[in-house]
Amino acid sequence: MSSHETEHLRVLIANERKDRLALVAPIVVALGHEVIAREIDVADVGAVTARERPDVALVGLGASSQHALDLIDKIVREAACPVIVLLHARDPDFVKEASKRGVFAHISDADVEDWQSSIDIVLRRFAEYHDLQGAFGRRALTERAKGILMERHSIDDATAFEMLREHSRTDNRKVIDLATAIVDGHRLLPKQPQDVDRS
C-alpha cells in the first residue's frame, strides 16, 4: 500500500467524551482524511460502522475503560476496518485488554506527528491479515473438495488433489473455482449414488 493510497481515508472516531471527539476530528482532517462519523454510544457504533464502512477507526479512551472496550468490540465485530486506540496517557492494562479485542495499534494524542505513519502501518497489517484469512479459507475449501472426491471415487488424498489439478489445467480454471463447484454441487447430490431401476 503506497502513501498515495492512504492520502484520503474515511475515518470513524469514537469516544465517550464529546470534548475529545472535538479535539481529534480537526487533527484527522489536517492529515487529509475525512471524519465520516463521531460516535459516543456503544449501542450505535456497530450499525454506524456497518453503514459507513470506514477505512480506519480511532477509539479514544475516555473516563471509562469499559466503555472504550465496548466500542472496540462493536467495531471489530463488524470487521469492516482496523481499530486504533487513541490514548491521552499511558495505560498498559487498557492496551492489553484492547489487544485481546482485536485492535491493531495504539497511538498517543501527544504524538500527533506520528499518527499518519501509524495509520499506514495499521492499514498494511490489516490488509495482510485479510489476505491470510482468505488463504486459510481457500485452503479449507480445497481440503473439503478433496474429501468429497476421495469419498466419491474411493481415492487417496494425493490422487484427489491431482484430479483437481488436472481438471484445472484441462478446463483452464483455477483450482479454487473447481473446489468451490465441487463443494457447492455436493450439497445437491445424494450421500450415495442411487441405483436406477431399469425394469
C-alpha atoms as one frame of an Amber mdcrd trajectory, in Angstrom:
protein
   0.000   0.000   0.000   1.590   3.266  -1.086   1.322   6.548   0.766  -0.811
   7.759  -2.142  -3.431   5.136  -1.244  -3.679   6.456   2.308  -3.869  10.137
   1.371  -7.631  10.353   1.849  -9.193   7.930   4.288 -12.688   7.712   5.688
 -12.228   7.704   9.465 -14.656   6.879  12.244 -13.765   8.392  15.612 -15.357
   7.123  18.807 -15.071   8.238  22.395 -17.460   8.648  25.285 -16.277  12.237
  25.724 -17.563  14.836  23.251 -14.679  17.182  24.056 -12.155  14.507  22.978
 -14.093  13.911  19.743 -13.940  17.657  19.095 -10.149  17.636  19.559  -9.450
  14.553  17.443 -11.600  15.438  14.414  -9.555  18.507  13.318  -6.316  16.515
  13.612  -7.714  13.786  11.363  -8.884  16.406   8.846  -5.482  18.135   8.963
  -3.903  14.814   7.952  -6.036  14.949   4.797  -8.704  12.491   5.856 -12.458
  12.695   6.233 -14.237  12.121   9.528 -17.319  10.198   8.444 -18.751   9.560
  11.904 -18.298  10.624  15.515 -19.755   8.116  17.919 -20.269   8.143  21.648
 -22.933   5.481  22.172 -21.898   1.839  22.189 -25.381   0.876  21.018 -24.957
   2.872  17.789 -21.326   2.336  16.818 -21.752  -1.143  15.280 -24.556  -0.031
  12.964 -22.656   3.125  12.013 -19.555   1.056  11.206 -21.593  -1.327   9.044
 -23.366   1.507   7.237 -20.431   3.885   6.707 -17.686   1.289   6.064 -14.766
   3.437   7.339 -11.186   2.743   6.282  -9.992   3.024   9.871 -11.486   3.700
  13.314  -9.875   5.668  16.122 -11.287   4.789  19.536 -10.322   7.077  22.385
 -10.050   6.069  25.987 -12.374   8.344  27.933 -13.354   8.219  31.577 -14.437
   4.568  31.393 -12.126   1.926  30.010 -15.113  -0.454  29.779 -16.948   1.990
  27.541 -13.937   2.176  25.197 -13.583  -1.622  25.206 -17.282  -1.968  24.355
 -16.844   0.473  21.448 -13.892  -1.604  20.211 -15.909  -4.834  20.488 -18.734
  -3.425  18.372 -16.451  -2.038  15.655 -14.248  -5.149  15.469 -17.345  -7.352
  15.297 -18.260  -5.573  12.063 -14.726  -6.406  10.768 -15.019  -3.515   8.351
 -11.826  -1.720   9.302  -8.864  -1.812  11.631  -9.217  -0.144  15.018  -6.537
   2.055  16.553  -6.748   3.013  20.217  -6.079   6.661  20.971  -4.592   7.255
  24.417  -4.318  10.512  26.328  -1.906   8.946  28.858  -0.043   5.643  29.177
  -2.306   2.783  30.209  -0.679  -0.651  29.655  -3.553  -2.560  31.266  -6.086
  -0.981  28.944  -3.868  -1.604  25.893  -3.586  -5.263  26.904  -7.379  -5.608
  27.161  -7.889  -3.725  23.889  -5.428  -6.013  22.100  -7.462  -9.032  23.223
 -10.446  -7.468  21.482  -8.680  -7.051  18.142  -7.145  -3.576  17.950  -4.247
  -3.245  15.556  -2.314  -0.453  17.302  -2.385   2.300  19.865  -1.230   5.868
  19.468  -0.871   8.782  21.821  -2.585  12.085  21.222   0.686  13.638  22.406
   2.446  12.283  19.280   0.196  13.694  16.569   3.079  13.841  14.089   3.285
  10.026  14.240  -0.389   9.383  13.555  -0.112   9.069   9.774   2.810   6.637
   9.968   0.904   4.532  12.473  -2.203   4.566  10.292  -0.170   3.495   7.237
   1.360   0.576   9.155  -2.008  -0.487  10.544  -3.638  -0.477   7.108  -0.808
  -2.625   5.722  -1.122  -5.120   8.580  -4.913  -5.204   8.256  -4.625  -5.973
   4.514  -2.104  -8.743   5.246  -4.410 -10.155   7.915  -7.322 -10.310   5.477
  -5.118 -11.857   2.780  -4.067 -14.526   5.268  -7.670 -15.186   6.282  -8.539
 -15.562   2.604  -5.682 -18.013   2.068  -6.849 -20.137   5.006 -10.391 -20.070
   3.645  -9.232 -21.170   0.184  -7.171 -23.970   1.674 -10.116 -25.195   3.764
 -12.365 -25.177   0.688  -9.799 -27.147  -1.329  -9.497 -29.673   1.518 -13.288
 -30.114   1.595 -13.360 -30.661  -2.175 -10.578 -33.253  -1.908 -12.532 -35.031
   0.828 -15.614 -35.180  -1.396 -13.571 -36.564  -4.306 -11.928 -39.130  -2.006
 -15.324 -40.331  -0.771 -16.975 -40.362  -4.210 -14.122 -42.026  -6.096 -12.573
 -44.126  -3.292  -9.186 -42.489  -3.844  -6.485 -41.127  -1.559  -5.621 -37.520
  -0.752  -2.799 -37.174  -3.313  -4.916 -38.635  -6.122  -7.816 -36.323  -5.261
  -5.550 -33.283  -5.416  -4.018 -34.471  -8.700  -7.558 -34.863 -10.069  -8.306
 -31.258  -9.106  -5.071 -30.008 -10.682  -5.600 -31.990 -13.881  -9.149 -30.656
 -14.329  -7.860 -27.190 -13.551  -5.381 -27.439 -16.429  -7.736 -29.052 -18.933
 -10.690 -26.761 -18.125  -8.462 -23.669 -17.804  -9.986 -22.876 -14.402  -8.437
 -22.103 -11.045  -8.244 -24.945  -8.538 -10.214 -22.854  -6.041 -13.019 -22.357
  -8.595 -13.225 -26.107  -9.183 -13.141 -26.762  -5.438 -15.999 -24.296  -4.951
 -18.031 -26.002  -7.686 -17.432 -29.427  -6.129 -18.410 -28.295  -2.635 -21.469
 -26.397  -3.892 -22.543 -29.256  -6.187 -22.002 -31.847  -3.471 -24.795 -30.318
  -1.423 -27.252 -31.238  -4.179 -26.124 -34.850  -4.553 -27.395 -37.804  -2.525
 -24.954 -39.244   0.019 -24.557 -42.431  -2.035 -25.112 -42.876  -5.774 -28.627
 -44.236  -6.242 -29.281 -47.386  -8.292 -31.593 -46.778 -11.199 -34.247 -49.472
 -11.708 -34.322 -50.116 -15.440 -37.038 -52.812 -15.440
